[in-house]
């Protein structure tokens, strides 16, 4: 977890999480998975297809693509950079790599990462490194090559080891839950009070520039407030003088995602190229061990169900997960254990023009603070 000054907005800080940094600086025992024996796959028309992972796979047709991806790469090298300040991820990929790559690869990626629609999400906000690579080096493929040393340099020995050994995934030996537990233990051991189960009811800005955080029957004061709740929820907590900021936050939508964990005793996947939890991290298998698969359902599918008035029950999600496991992974055994967690409005949708909204929100906050303090916005 890194905190660094914002390059675009002086006086602000930005937060960035990188899983290699997490493993390097958490000082907790970690496990990892290398590239050996793993593949990325995409599901098209009910069938799984392994994505090309070597040079030979780029030089010959590989399903589901109708022609070698070499031509898509050549197109990227010859396509001039875009002139628009922002565009959708789908339009960006279609312009640089062609419609087939945009439809088959980009849509799958956006569903898996953002649970969103590639025709609506912003390339500048969702993949700023790709947007910057085109603007700086005129090519997505040449960007990492010509920009060696362009990004932040991380000197941890574990990070260097991970890159040298081509770690594909990483986790903590006791599961990722051990990270917040360790953070809580570290803070409390140094006299920091961690309040849990106390929802915030409102925020107000004092004349001296400090924040008052209302907690129902009590309150506290803070120099800074860092929000990790959905933007629409935060907009309802802001004071009246921050109405423009609250309005801007209320326009940021989010989608819900359901995480379903299935465990089957004695089962094996019949489809190659699929990475399950038990394959990636057998050390976390527990007792008794078995095949463990994590499936995520949601996005527009959940929105459609909600619009139809369907009851979003755990049984429905488990049924859909088992159906997907059977049709896409060849896993027909009934699970011995199943966990279902619905995360409401958990993934913000950075749609086209999100960066401009961000600038407007920052300016609205400056004006709100200036109004309370009785100063000029830029003073």
GUTOR-744194 format. One record per atom (N, C-alpha, C, CB): y, z, x. Coordinates in steps of 0.2 Angstrom, whole numbers, plus 2048, in hexadecimal, padded with zeros to 3 digits. Atoms other than C-alpha are relative to their C-alpha. Glycine has a CB too. Example, Ala and Ser with C-alpha at 12.3 -4.5 7.8 and 13.67 -1.06 7.14 Angstrom:
2
7FA800804
7EA82783E
806800804
8008067FB
7FA7FF7FC
7FB824844
8058037FC
8027F9802
//
This chain:
379
7FA800804
800800800
806800804
8008067FB
7FA8017FC
8107FA808
8068007FC
8007FA805
7F9800803
8227FE804
8057FD805
8028077FE
7FB8047FC
82F7F280B
8067FE7FD
7FC7FA803
7FA803803
8417ED808
8007F97FD
806801805
800806804
8447DF7FC
8047FB804
8028017F9
7FC8057FD
8497CF805
8057FD7FC
7FC7FB803
7FC803804
8517C87F6
8058047FD
7FC7FD7FA
7FB7FC803
85A7D77EF
801806804
7FD8027F9
7FE7FA7FB
8627E37FC
8008067FC
8067FE804
8007FA803
8607F57F7
7FA8027FC
8068007FC
8067FF804
8507F37EE
7FA800804
7FF7FB7FA
8078007FC
83E7F67F4
7FB7FC7FC
7FE807802
805803804
82F7EC7F0
7F9803802
8007F9802
8067FD7FF
81D7F27EF
7FB7FB800
7FE8057FB
8058057FF
80E7E87F5
7F9803802
8027FB805
8067FD7FF
7FC7EC7F4
7FB7FB803
7FC8037FA
8058047FD
7EF7E4800
7FA804801
8037FD806
8067FC800
7DD7E97FF
7FE801807
7FA7FC7FD
8017FE7F9
7DC7E8812
804806802
8017FA805
7FC7FB7FE
7EA7F3814
7FE8077FD
8087FF7FE
8027FA804
7E37FF807
7FA803804
7FD7FE7F9
8067FE7FC
7D2800811
803803807
7FB7FB801
7FE7FE7F9
7DC802822
803807800
8047FB803
7FB7FA800
7E881081D
7FD8057FC
8077FE7FE
8027FA804
7DE81A810
7FC805804
7FC7FD7FB
8047FC7FC
7D382181E
7FA8037FC
804806802
8067FE804
7C5822811
7FB7FB802
8017FF7F8
8058047FE
7B481B815
7FF7FA7FB
7F9804800
800806803
7B3809810
7F97FC800
8067FC802
805805800
7A67FB80C
8037FA7FF
7FA8027FB
7FE806801
7A87E980D
7FB7FB7FF
8047FE807
804806801
7A17D8809
8027FA804
7FF7FE7F9
7FE8067FC
7A17C9815
7FF7FA7FC
7FD800807
801806804
7A27B7810
7F87FD800
8047FA804
807802800
78F7B5815
7FD8017FA
7FD804806
804800806
7857B0806
8048017FA
7FB805800
7FC800806
7947B07FA
8037FA7FE
805806800
7FD807802
79B7A27F0
8058027FA
7FB7FB7FE
7FB800805
7AA7A07E4
7FD7FB7FB
8077FF801
803804805
7A47997D3
8057FF7FB
7FA8027FE
7FC802806
7AC7917C4
7FC7FE7FA
8067FB801
804801806
7A57907B2
8037FA7FD
7FF8067FC
7FE806804
7A777E7AA
7FB7FE7FB
8027FB805
805802805
79F77A79A
7FA804800
7FE7F8800
8067FC800
79378979B
7FC800806
7FC7FE7FA
8048007FA
78D7857AC
804803806
7FD7F9802
7FC7FD7FA
79278E7BD
7FF7FA805
7FC806802
8008047FB
7977837CB
803803806
8047F97FF
7FD7FD7FA
7997897DD
8067FC803
7FA800805
7FA8037FD
7AA7857E4
7FF7FE808
806804800
8018027F9
7AA77B7F5
802806805
8037FA802
7FE7FA7FC
7AA788803
7FF7FD808
7FB8067FF
8008037F9
7A877C813
8037F9800
7F8800802
7FD8077FF
7AF76C81A
7FC7FB7FC
8017FF807
804805803
7A0762814
8018007F8
7F9801801
7FF800807
7A3768802
8077FD7FE
8008077FE
7FA803802
7B5761803
8007F9801
805803804
8008077FE
7B0750809
7FB7FC7FB
7FD7FF807
805803805
7A374C7FB
8018037F9
7F9800802
7FF7FD807
7A474E7E8
7FB8067FF
7FE7FA7FB
8037FA802
79F75F7E2
8028027F9
802805806
7FF7FE807
79D7647D0
803807800
7F98007FC
7FE804805
7A77677C6
8057FB801
8028047FA
7FB8057FE
7B375C7CF
7FD7F9801
804802807
802807800
7B17497CD
8007FC807
8037FC7FB
7FF8037F9
7B77457DF
801805805
8067FB800
7FF7FB7FA
7B874D7F0
807804800
7FF7FD807
7FA7FC800
7C575B7F1
8057FE806
7FF807800
7FC8037FB
7CB752801
8067FD7FE
7FC7FC805
7FB804803
7D57477F6
8068047FD
7FE7FB7FB
7FB7FB803
7DE7567EE
804803806
7FC8057FC
7FC7FD7FA
7E275D7FF
8057FB803
7FB802805
7FC8057FD
7E974C805
8067FF7FB
7FC7F9800
7FA800805
7F474C7F5
805805802
7FD8007F9
7FB7FB7FE
7FB75C7FA
8047FF806
7FC807801
7FD8027FA
7FF75680B
8067FB7FF
7FB7FE805
7FB806801
809747804
8058017FB
7FC7FA7FF
7FC7FF806
81174F7F5
806804802
7FC8047FB
7FA7FC7FE
8237547F8
8018067FC
8077FB7FE
7FF7FA803
8297657F3
8047FF7FA
804805805
7FC800806
82F7697E2
807802800
7FC8047FB
7F97FF800
8417697DD
8028067FB
8047FA7FF
7FE7FB805
8407757CE
800807803
7FB8007FA
8017F97FE
8437887D1
7FA8037FE
8068047FD
8067FD802
83378C7C8
7FC7FB7FC
8018077FD
804804805
8257847BF
7F98047FF
7FE7F9803
8077FC802
8147897B7
7FB7FF806
7FE7FE7F9
8058017FB
80578B7C2
7FC7FA7FF
7FB806800
804806802
7FC77D7B9
8047FA803
7FF7FF7F9
7FC8057FE
80B7717BC
8007FF808
8078007FD
8008007F9
80C7767CE
7FA7FE803
801808803
8078027FD
7F97747D2
7FF7F87FE
7FB8047FD
801807802
7F97637C8
8047FC804
8027FF7F9
7FB8057FC
80875C7D2
7FD800807
807803800
8028007F9
8017617E3
7F87FE801
801807803
8078017FF
7EE7607E0
7FC7FB7FB
7FC806801
803804805
7EB7557D1
7FE8047FA
7FA7FD802
8027FD806
7E67597BF
7FA8037FF
8017FB7FA
8077FD800
7D475C7C2
800807803
7FB7FB803
8007FA7FD
7D776A7CE
8048057FC
8037FF807
7FC7FC804
7E47717C3
7FD8037FA
8077FD7FE
8047FE806
7D97727B4
7FA804801
7FE7FA7FC
8067FD7FF
7C97777BC
800806804
7FB7FB803
7FF7FA7FB
7CE7837CA
8068047FE
8017FD807
7FB7FC801
7DF7897C6
7FF8047F9
8077FC7FF
8017FC806
7DB78E7B4
7FB806801
7FD7FB7FA
8057FA7FE
7CC7987BA
803805804
7FA7FD803
7FD7FB7FC
7D67A17C7
8058047FC
8047FC806
7FB7FD804
7E47A57BB
7FC8057FB
8047FC7FC
8047FC805
7D77AC7AE
7FD806804
7FB7FC7FC
8047FB7FD
7CE7B67BB
805805803
7FC7FE806
7FB7FB7FD
7DE7BE7C3
8058037FB
8047FC806
7FB7FE804
7EB7BE7B6
7FE8017F8
8067FC800
802800807
7E17BC7A6
8057FC7FC
7FF8077FD
7FA804804
7EF7AF7A1
7FF7F9801
806802804
800807801
7F279D79E
8047FD806
8037FE7F9
7FD8037FB
7F67927AD
8067FC7FE
7FB7FC804
7FB804803
8017887A2
8078047FE
7FE7FB7FA
7FA7FB802
80D79779F
802804806
7FE8047FA
7FE7FC7FA
80C7A17AF
8047FD805
7FA803803
7FB8027FB
81979F7BD
7FD800807
806804800
8028017F9
8147987CE
804805805
8007F9802
7FC7FC7FB
8237A17D6
7FF8077FF
8077FE7FE
8017F9801
81F7B27CF
7F8802801
8028027F9
8077FF7FF
80C7B17CF
7FD7FF807
7FB7FD7FB
8028027FA
8097A97DF
8067FE805
7FB7FA800
7FA8017FC
8197AB7E9
7FF7FD807
804806801
8018027F9
8117A77FA
7FE7F87FF
7FA803803
801807801
80B7967F3
8077FC7FF
7FB7FE7FA
7F9803802
81D7927EC
804800807
8038047FB
7FC8007FA
8257977FD
7FD7FB805
800807803
8038047FB
81878D807
8027F97FE
7F8800800
7FE807802
81D77D7FD
8077FF802
7FF7FF7F9
7F88007FF
8307817FF
8017FF808
8038057FD
7FF7FF7F8
82E785812
7FD7FA804
7FE806802
8048057FC
820779818
7FE7FA7FD
7FA804802
802806804
81F76C80A
7F97FF7FF
8037FA804
807801801
80D76F809
7FD8077FF
7FC7FC805
8047FA801
80177D802
7FB801806
7FD8007F9
8057FF7FB
7F477980F
803801807
7FC7F9800
7FD7FF7F9
7FF77881E
804807801
8057FA801
7FC7FA800
809788819
7FC805805
8018027F9
8037FB7FC
7FC794820
7FF7FE808
7F98027FE
8018037F9
7FA789830
806800804
7FD7F9800
7F98017FD
80C786834
804807800
8047FB7FD
7FD7F9801
81179882E
7FC805803
8018017F9
8047FA7FD
8067A283A
805805803
7FC7FD806
7FB7FB7FE
80F7B283D
8068007FB
8037FF806
7FB800804
81A7AE82E
8008067FB
7FF7F97FB
8017FA804
8137BC823
800807804
7FA8007FC
7FF7F97FD
8137CF827
7FA800805
8008057FB
8057FF7FC
8097D3836
7FD807800
8027FF808
8037FA801
7FC7E1833
7FC802806
7FC8007FA
8037FE7FA
7F67EA843
7FA804800
805802805
8067FB801
7E87F583C
7FA7FD803
7FF8027F9
8068037FD
7D87F3846
7FB7FE7FA
7FD806804
805802806
7CE7F3835
8027FA7FD
8008067FB
7FE806803
7D97E582F
7FE7FA805
8078007FF
8038057FB
7D57DB83F
7F97FF7FF
802802807
807800801
7C37DF83D
7FE7FC7FA
7FD806800
801803806
7C37D982B
8017F8800
8048037FA
7FF807800
7CB7C982F
7FC7FC805
8077FF803
8058037FB
7C07C583E
7F97FF7FD
7FF805806
807800803
7B07C9834
8007FC7F9
7FD8077FF
7FF804807
7B77BF824
7FE8057FA
7FC7FA801
8027FC806
7B57CE818
8037FC7FA
803807801
7FE803806
7B67C7807
8028057FB
7FA7FC7FD
7FE7FB804
7B77D77FD
800807804
7FC8007F9
8017F97FD
7BA7E9801
8018057FB
806801805
8007FA805
7B87FA7F8
800806804
7FB7FF7FB
8017F97FD
7B780C7FB
7F98027FF
8058057FE
8077FE800
7A68147FE
7FF8037F9
7FE804806
8017FC806
7A88207EF
8037FC7FA
803806801
7FC803806
7B18137E4
807800801
7FD8027FA
7F9800800
7C380F7E2
8038067FD
8037FA7FD
7FD7FA803
7C681F7D8
801805805
7FB8027FB
7FF7FC7FB
7C58287E8
807800803
7FB800806
7F98017FD
7D68217ED
8058057FC
8027F9800
7FC7FB804
7E082A7DF
7FE807801
8017FE7F9
8027F97FF
7D68397E2
802803807
7F88017FF
7FE7FE7FA
7DA83A7F4
808800801
7FE7FA806
7F9800800
7EC8367F1
8038077FC
8037FA7FC
7FE7F9804
7ED8457E4
7FF806805
7FC8007FA
8027FB7FB
7E48507F1
805801805
7F9800802
7FB8007FA
7F084B7FF
8078037FE
8017F9802
7F97FE803
80084E7F4
8008077FE
8027FC7FA
8007F9803
7FB85E7EC
7FF805806
7FA8017FC
8017FC7FA
7F68657FE
806801803
7FB7FD804
7F97FF7FD
808863803
8058027FB
8027F9803
7FC7FC805
80F86C7F4
8047FB7FB
806803804
7FD805805
81385C7E9
7FD8027F9
7FF7F9802
8037FF807
81185F7D6
7FE7F97FD
8058047FC
802806803
8078517CE
7FF8027F8
7FA7FD803
8007FE807
80A8527BB
7FB7FA7FD
8078007FD
804805804
7FC84A7B0
8008027F9
7F9800803
8017FF807
7FA84779E
8078027FD
7FB8067FE
7FA7FE803
80D84979B
8047F97FF
804805804
7FC807801
814838793
807801801
7FE7FD7FA
7F9800800
826834797
8037FE7F9
8027FB806
7FE801807
830834787
8077FC801
8018067FC
7F98047FF
84182D78E
803801807
8058037FB
7FC7FF7FA
84C82A79D
8077FF7FF
7FD7FA805
7F9800801
85E82D79F
803801807
8038057FB
7FD8007FA
86A82B7AE
806804800
8027F8802
7FA7FB800
8758397B3
8067FD804
7FD806804
7FA8027FD
8878377B9
7FF800808
8068047FE
8008007F9
88283C7CB
7FB7FB803
7FE807802
8058057FE
87582E7CB
7F9802800
8027FD807
8077FE800
8658387C9
7FE7FE7F9
800807801
803802806
8598347BB
7FD8067FD
7FA7FB801
8037FB804
8548407AD
7FA7FD7FD
8058037FB
806802803
84283E7A8
7FE8057FB
7FA7FF805
8027FB805
83E845797
7F88007FF
8047FE7F9
8077FF801
82C84B794
7FE8047FA
7FD804806
8017FC807
82D851782
803806800
7F88017FF
7FD7F9800
82F864783
803802807
7FB8047FE
7FD7FE7FA
835863795
8037FA803
7FB803805
7FD8067FC
83E8587A2
801802807
8077FE7FD
7FF8007F9
8418557B4
8057FB803
7F9800804
7FC8047FD
84D84D7BF
7FD7FD807
807803802
8038047FB
84983F7CC
8067FC803
7FA7FC7FE
7FB8057FD
8538357D9
7FE7F97FF
800801808
802807801
8488267D6
7FA8007FB
7FD7FD806
806800805
83C8217C8
7FC7F9801
8038007F9
8048067FF
82E8157CC
7FB7FF7FA
7FC800806
804801806
82680E7BC
7F97FC801
8047FC7FB
806804800
8148087BB
7FD7FF7F9
7FA804804
802801807
8138067A8
8037F97FE
8038057FB
7FE807802
8157F579F
8088007FE
7FC7FE7F9
7F8801800
8277EE79F
8028027F8
8027F9802
7FE7FF806
8277EF78C
8018077FE
7FC7FC7FB
8007F9801
82380178B
806803804
7FA804803
7FB7FD7FC
830805799
8077FE7FC
8007FD807
7FA802803
83D7FC78F
8028047FA
8007F97FD
7FE7FC805
83C808781
802807802
7F98017FB
7FE7FA7FE
83F81778C
807800804
7FB802806
7FA8007FD
84F811794
8068027FC
8017F9803
7FA7FE804
86081878F
8047FA7FD
805804804
7FC805803
86C80F784
8057FC805
8058037FB
7FC8047FB
87780A793
7FD7FB803
804804804
8048057FC
86980079A
7FD7FB7FB
7FA804804
803804805
8667F678A
7FF7F9802
8057FF7FA
8018067FE
8687E5793
7F9800804
8057FD804
8068007FC
85A7EA79F
7FA8017FC
801806805
8067FF805
84F7F1791
7FE7F97FC
8028057FB
801806803
8517E0788
7FC7FB805
8077FD7FD
8038047FB
84C7D7798
7F9802801
8047FF806
8077FD7FF
83D7E279A
7FB7FF7FA
800807802
804801806
8377E0788
7FE7F97FF
8058027FA
803807801
8357CD78A
7FA7FF805
8067FB802
8058017FC
8287CF797
7F98027FD
800805807
8067FF803
8177CE78F
7FA802804
7FE7FA7FB
8067FE7FC
8067D4794
7FA7FF7FC
801808802
806801804
7F47D178F
7FB806801
7FD7F9802
8057FB800
7E67DD78C
7F97FD803
7FE8037F9
8068027FD
7D67DC796
7FA8067FF
8017FF808
8057FC801
7C57E4793
7FB800806
7FC7FF7F9
8048007FA
7BA7E97A2
7F98037FE
803804806
8077FE802
7A77EA79E
7FC800806
7FD7FB7FB
8057FF7FB
79B7F17AB
7F98007FD
802806804
807801803
7897EC7A8
7FB802806
7FE7F97FE
8057FF7FB
77A7F37B2
7F97FF7FD
801808803
807801803
7687ED7B0
7FB802806
8007F87FF
8057FD7FB
7597F57B9
7FB7FA801
7FD8067FD
8058057FE
74E7E97C2
8027F97FF
7FA8017FD
7FE807801
7587D97BE
8037FD806
8058007FA
7FE8047FB
75D7CB7C9
8047FA7FD
7FB7FE805
7FD806802
76A7BD7C7
7FD7FA802
807800803
8038067FF
7637AC7C5
8047FB802
7FC7FE7FA
7FB8057FE
7737A37C9
803802807
8057FF7FB
7FD7FF7F9
7787A17DC
8088007FF
7FD7FB805
7F98007FF
78A7A47E1
8048057FC
8027F97FE
7FD7FB804
78D7B37D5
800806804
7FD8007F9
7FF7F97FD
7947C37DD
8008057FB
806800805
8007FA804
78F7D37D4
802806804
7FA8007FC
7FF7FA7FC
7947E47D8
7FB803804
8028067FB
8057FD7FC
7837E97DE
7FE7FB806
7FA8007FB
8018057FA
7827D97E9
805801805
8007F97FE
7FB7FF7FC
7937DC7F0
800807804
8077FF7FD
8007F97FD
7927EF7F3
7FA8037FE
8068037FD
8067FC802
7807F57F2
800807802
7FA7FD804
7FF7F97FE
7868057FA
8028047FA
804801805
7FE7FC806
78D80A7E9
7FC7FF7FA
8077FD7FE
805801806
77D8077DF
7FF8067FC
7FA7FD803
8027FA804
77A8197DB
7F98007FF
8038007F9
8077FF801
76981F7D5
7FF8017F8
7FE806804
8048067FD
7608167CD
8047FA801
7FA7FF7FC
7FC8067FF
7668067D4
7FE7FA7FC
8007FE808
801806804
7677F67CB
8057FB801
7FF8027F9
7FB805800
7717E67C8
8068027FC
7FD7F97FD
7FA7FE803
7837EA7C4
8057FB800
803807804
7FC805801
78F7DE7BD
8078027FD
7FD7FA7FD
7F97FE803
7A27E07B9
8027FA7FD
805803805
7FE806803
7A87D47AC
8078027FD
7FB7FD7FB
7FA7FF803
7BA7D27A6
8017FB7FA
806800805
7FF804806
7BE7CC795
8088017FD
7FB8017FA
7F97FE803
7D07CA78D
8047FA800
803805804
7FB805800
7E07C078E
8017FD7F9
7FE7FB805
7FE804806
7E37B3781
7FA8017FB
8017F9801
8067FF804
7D17B677A
8018077FC
7F9801804
7FF7FA803
7D57C8776
8068007FB
802806805
7FA801805
7E67C376E
7FE7FC7FA
8067FC804
802803806
7DD7B7763
7FC8047FB
7FC7FA802
8047FB804
7D17C475D
8048057FC
7FB804804
7FB7FB804
7DF7D0759
8047FC7FB
805803805
7FD804805
7E87C2750
7FC7FF7F9
8037FA802
804801806
7D97C0745
7FE8067FC
7F97FC802
8017FA803
7D87D2741
7F9803802
8008007F8
8077FD7FE
7C77D574A
801807803
7FD7FB805
8007F97FD
7C37E774F
7FD7FF807
7FB8047FB
8018007F8
7C37E8762
7FC806802
8067FF804
8047FB7FF
7B47F3763
7FC7FF807
7FB8017FB
8048007F9
7A97F8773
7FA7FB7FF
7FE807802
806804802
79A7EF76A
8027F9801
7FE8027F9
7FE807800
7A47DF769
8007FE807
8067FF7FC
7FF8027F9
7A97DF77B
7F9800804
805805804
8078007FD
7977E4781
7FC7F97FE
7FC8067FE
803806803
7907D6776
8027F9804
8017FF7F9
7FD8067FC
79C7C977E
7FE800807
8078007FF
8018007F9
7997CF78F
7F87FE802
801807803
8078027FF
7867CE78D
7FE7F87FF
7FB8047FB
801808801
7877BC786
8037FC806
8047FE7F9
7FD8037FA
7927B7795
7FB800805
807802801
8047FE7FA
7867BF7A1
7F97FB7FF
7FE807800
806804801
7777B5799
8017F9801
7FE8027F9
7FF807800
77F7A4797
8037FE807
8057FE7FB
7FD8027FA
7897A47A8
7FC803806
807802800
8047FD7FA
77E7AF7B3
7F9800800
803807801
807800801
76D7AD7AC
7FD8077FF
7FD7FD805
8027F9801
76C7C07A9
7FE8027F9
806805803
802800807
7627C2799
7FD8077FF
7FA7FB7FF
8027FA801
75C7D479C
8058057FC
7FE804806
7FB7FB803
7647E2791
802805805
7FC8037F9
7FD7FB7FB
76F7EE79B
7FD8077FE
8077FF800
8027F9801
7697FF79E
8068057FF
7FC803806
7FA7FC801
77B80579F
8067FB7FF
801804806
7FA804801
78B7FE799
8068047FF
7FF7FC7F9
7FA7FD801
79D80479A
8057FB7FE
802803807
7FB805802
7AB7FC791
807804800
7FF7FE7F9
7F97FE800
7BE7FF794
8057FB7FE
802803807
7FB804802
7CC7F778B
807802803
8007FF7F8
7FA7FF7FD
7DC7F6795
8067FC7FC
8007FF807
7FB804804
7EA7F2788
8067FE804
8028057FA
7FA8027FD
7F97E878E
800801808
8068027FD
8017FD7F9
7F37EB7A0
8027FA806
7F9802802
7FF8057FB
7F77DA7A9
8077FC7FE
7FA7FB801
7FA803802
8097D47A8
8007F8801
806802804
800808800
80C7C17A5
8067FE803
7FE7FD7F9
7FA8037FC
8187BA7B2
8017F97FE
800801807
7FF807802
81D7AB7A8
8057FC803
8018007F8
7FB8057FD
82879C7AD
8078037FF
8007F97FC
7F97FD800
8397A37B2
800807801
8047FE7FA
8007F8800
8337B57B5
805802806
7F9802802
7FB7FE7FA
83D7B57C6
8078017FE
7FF7FB806
7F9800802
84D7B27BD
8018067FB
8027F97FC
8007FA803
8497C07B1
801806804
7FA8017FB
7FF7FB7FB
8477CB7C0
807801802
7FB7FF805
7F98007FE
8587C77C6
8048037FB
8027F9802
7FC7FE806
85F7CA7B5
7FF8087FF
7FF7FC7FA
8027F9801
8567DB7B4
804804805
7F9801800
7FD7FD7FA
85D7E07C5
8078017FF
7FE7FD807
7F9800802
86F7DC7C0
8018047FA
8027F97FF
7FF7FB805
86D7E57B0
800807802
7FB7FE7FA
8007F97FE
8687F57B8
806802804
7F9800805
7FA7FE7FD
8767F47C4
8068017FC
8027FA805
7FB7FF805
8827F27B6
7FF8077FC
8017FA7FB
8017F9803
87A8017AD
802806804
7F98007FD
7FF7FA7FB
87B80C7BC
808800801
7FD7FF807
7F98007FF
88D8077BF
8048037FA
8037F9801
7FD7FD806
89180B7AD
8008077FF
7FD7FD7F9
8017F9801
88A81C7AE
805804806
7F9802801
7FD7FD7FB
8928207BF
8087FE800
7FD7FE807
7F9801800
8A38187BB
8027FC806
8048067FF
7FF8047FA
8A280C7CA
7FF7F97FF
7FC802806
801807801
8A27F97CD
7F97FF801
8047FD805
8078027FF
8917F17CC
7FD7FF807
7FE7FA7FC
8028017F9
8917EC7DE
802805805
8027F9802
7FE7FB7FB
8987FB7E6
7FB805802
8068047FC
//
